Amino acid sequence: VLSIGGVDPFTNLHISFSSFGPTADGRLKPNVCAAGQALVASPKKITTAYGTSFATPLVSGFAACVLQLNPDFTAKQL
């Protein structure tokens, strides 16, 4: 399983709500991290929101771009 963690985009340090390893069987997690904070629009204003749900699409999009440039990559190479 590829796990995505969140970091503060201003300090690049672990963001408090994002978990970190090791796992119960001793593996280091998360595998990669991305920004866990974003500006979002609501009907009345722009506000800041937090979550690894922001980090995961960033990493997925990056992986898609790498795979587009390297279509012969295996999942492990990616």
Backbone bond lengths (Angstrom), bond angles and torsions (degrees), N, CA, C in turn:
res aa  C-N    CA-C-N  psi(-1)  N-CA   C-N-CA  omega(-1)  CA-C   N-CA-C  phi
1 V - - - 1.446 - - 1.520 108.50 -
2 L 1.301 116.20 129.41 1.462 121.89 173.72 1.519 107.05 -88.80
3 S 1.314 116.83 118.96 1.461 119.29 179.97 1.528 109.62 -109.29
4 I 1.327 115.40 143.87 1.458 123.26 -176.58 1.527 108.52 -113.68
5 G 1.312 116.51 127.85 1.457 121.53 176.77 1.516 110.44 -105.26
6 G 1.306 115.48 169.12 1.451 120.59 179.32 1.520 112.01 -111.92
7 V 1.332 115.35 142.14 1.453 121.68 173.99 1.521 108.98 -126.36
8 D 1.317 115.81 156.55 1.457 121.64 174.91 1.525 107.40 -71.87
9 P 1.334 119.17 123.25 1.467 120.38 -175.76 1.526 113.49 -68.59
10 F 1.316 118.39 -13.32 1.456 121.10 -179.14 1.523 112.51 -94.04
11 T 1.336 116.87 -30.01 1.469 120.38 -178.93 1.528 112.87 -111.82
12 N 1.333 117.23 -15.21 1.468 123.59 -174.58 1.521 112.57 61.41
13 L 1.324 116.93 22.73 1.456 121.80 176.80 1.526 110.20 -101.66
14 H 1.316 115.57 157.55 1.466 122.45 178.39 1.527 109.90 -49.38
15 I 1.321 116.48 132.20 1.463 120.71 178.85 1.531 107.73 -90.68
16 S 1.296 117.24 141.17 1.465 122.10 -165.90 1.525 115.53 -56.10
17 F 1.320 118.97 -33.50 1.465 120.62 -175.43 1.522 113.09 -84.69
18 S 1.308 118.08 -9.79 1.467 121.36 -177.20 1.527 109.01 -86.17
19 S 1.316 116.34 127.48 1.463 118.96 -178.80 1.523 110.31 -75.04
20 F 1.315 115.27 164.05 1.459 120.79 176.51 1.509 108.57 -147.25
21 G 1.332 114.99 158.94 1.456 121.72 -171.60 1.505 113.24 -76.00
22 P 1.301 115.20 -171.21 1.453 125.19 7.96 1.533 112.87 -82.75
23 T 1.330 115.32 165.66 1.452 120.66 176.40 1.533 109.15 -75.35
24 A 1.310 116.69 174.28 1.466 121.07 -179.38 1.525 111.97 -58.55
25 D 1.348 116.34 -30.25 1.471 119.17 179.33 1.530 112.48 -98.08
26 G 1.349 117.22 14.78 1.455 121.38 170.71 1.512 117.77 91.25
27 R 1.332 117.81 2.33 1.475 119.41 -179.97 1.520 110.40 -78.38
28 L 1.333 116.38 145.29 1.454 121.03 176.88 1.523 109.71 -77.68
29 K 1.285 117.78 131.73 1.461 123.83 177.65 1.512 107.80 -142.23
30 P 1.283 122.20 152.68 1.457 127.12 -1.63 1.527 111.16 -75.10
31 N 1.327 114.76 165.01 1.462 120.32 179.15 1.527 111.68 -75.80
32 V 1.310 116.64 -40.66 1.466 122.66 178.81 1.525 108.85 -141.17
33 C 1.326 115.59 161.70 1.464 120.77 178.65 1.519 110.19 -132.52
34 A 1.303 115.19 156.19 1.462 122.53 175.52 1.523 107.55 -149.34
35 A 1.311 115.83 175.32 1.466 120.83 -177.95 1.525 110.78 -56.64
36 G 1.317 115.79 130.72 1.461 121.80 178.96 1.512 112.00 -109.14
37 Q 1.316 116.38 25.61 1.455 122.28 -179.29 1.521 107.61 -142.42
38 A 1.324 116.84 141.95 1.469 120.26 -179.10 1.518 110.44 -149.09
39 L 1.312 115.55 155.06 1.458 121.08 170.59 1.515 107.33 -87.44
40 V 1.310 117.10 130.77 1.462 121.64 -178.94 1.523 109.60 -129.18
41 A 1.311 114.94 151.33 1.463 120.36 -179.97 1.515 109.86 -97.67
42 S 1.319 115.17 134.88 1.452 121.68 171.29 1.525 106.42 -114.31
43 P 1.318 119.49 173.21 1.454 119.55 -178.86 1.530 114.54 -58.05
44 K 1.336 117.04 -26.04 1.464 119.44 -175.13 1.515 115.27 -111.12
45 K 1.348 117.63 -20.23 1.469 118.88 -176.32 1.521 111.56 -162.81
46 I 1.314 114.43 172.87 1.461 121.34 171.80 1.515 106.66 -99.65
47 T 1.310 116.07 133.54 1.457 120.80 -176.37 1.524 110.18 -136.70
48 T 1.303 116.99 169.90 1.460 122.75 177.97 1.521 109.22 -96.82
49 A 1.311 115.52 136.28 1.467 121.28 176.70 1.531 108.26 -128.44
50 Y 1.316 115.88 155.16 1.456 121.80 -175.66 1.522 110.08 -127.29
51 G 1.335 116.74 148.39 1.460 120.88 173.95 1.510 112.43 158.66
52 T 1.317 115.47 149.43 1.459 118.58 173.59 1.522 109.91 -69.18
53 S 1.324 116.66 -11.47 1.463 119.97 174.72 1.529 110.74 -66.57
54 F 1.323 118.51 -14.83 1.459 121.35 172.59 1.526 110.63 -88.88
55 A 1.321 117.47 -33.30 1.456 121.79 -178.30 1.531 111.83 -71.00
56 T 1.309 117.40 -40.88 1.465 121.04 -174.90 1.530 113.39 -61.54
57 P 1.336 120.53 -45.43 1.472 118.84 177.75 1.526 113.04 -64.18
58 L 1.329 117.71 -30.84 1.463 119.72 177.08 1.521 110.78 -63.72
59 V 1.328 116.53 -45.80 1.463 120.96 179.77 1.528 110.39 -67.88
60 S 1.320 117.71 -39.47 1.466 121.30 179.01 1.527 111.23 -62.76
61 G 1.327 116.09 -42.76 1.467 120.25 178.11 1.512 111.58 -64.22
62 F 1.331 116.43 -41.07 1.460 120.49 177.08 1.532 110.21 -61.71
63 A 1.335 116.61 -45.14 1.467 120.92 179.59 1.525 110.84 -61.42
64 A 1.328 117.52 -39.21 1.468 121.02 178.36 1.527 110.81 -62.95
65 C 1.335 116.98 -40.34 1.464 120.23 178.65 1.528 111.19 -66.44
66 V 1.336 116.99 -42.17 1.465 120.33 178.13 1.523 110.10 -62.46
67 L 1.329 116.90 -43.11 1.459 121.07 -179.49 1.529 111.34 -66.05
68 Q 1.321 117.05 -34.41 1.464 120.27 177.60 1.534 110.23 -64.52
69 L 1.319 117.03 -37.52 1.460 121.07 178.24 1.524 112.68 -77.75
70 N 1.330 116.70 -23.34 1.465 122.44 -176.76 1.522 109.98 -132.62
71 P 1.336 118.21 68.84 1.468 120.41 -173.20 1.526 114.72 -64.08
72 D 1.315 117.90 -14.82 1.466 120.46 179.95 1.528 112.79 -91.15
73 F 1.328 118.03 -0.08 1.460 120.67 179.18 1.524 110.43 -63.50
74 T 1.322 115.72 140.50 1.459 120.29 170.67 1.524 106.93 -82.30
75 A 1.331 115.92 171.01 1.464 119.93 178.65 1.520 110.51 -60.18
76 K 1.315 118.13 -39.03 1.464 121.43 -179.67 1.529 111.27 -67.79
77 Q 1.327 117.47 -39.11 1.455 119.82 176.99 1.532 111.44 -65.79
78 L 1.305 115.52 -37.80 1.456 119.58 178.83 1.513 110.11 -63.98
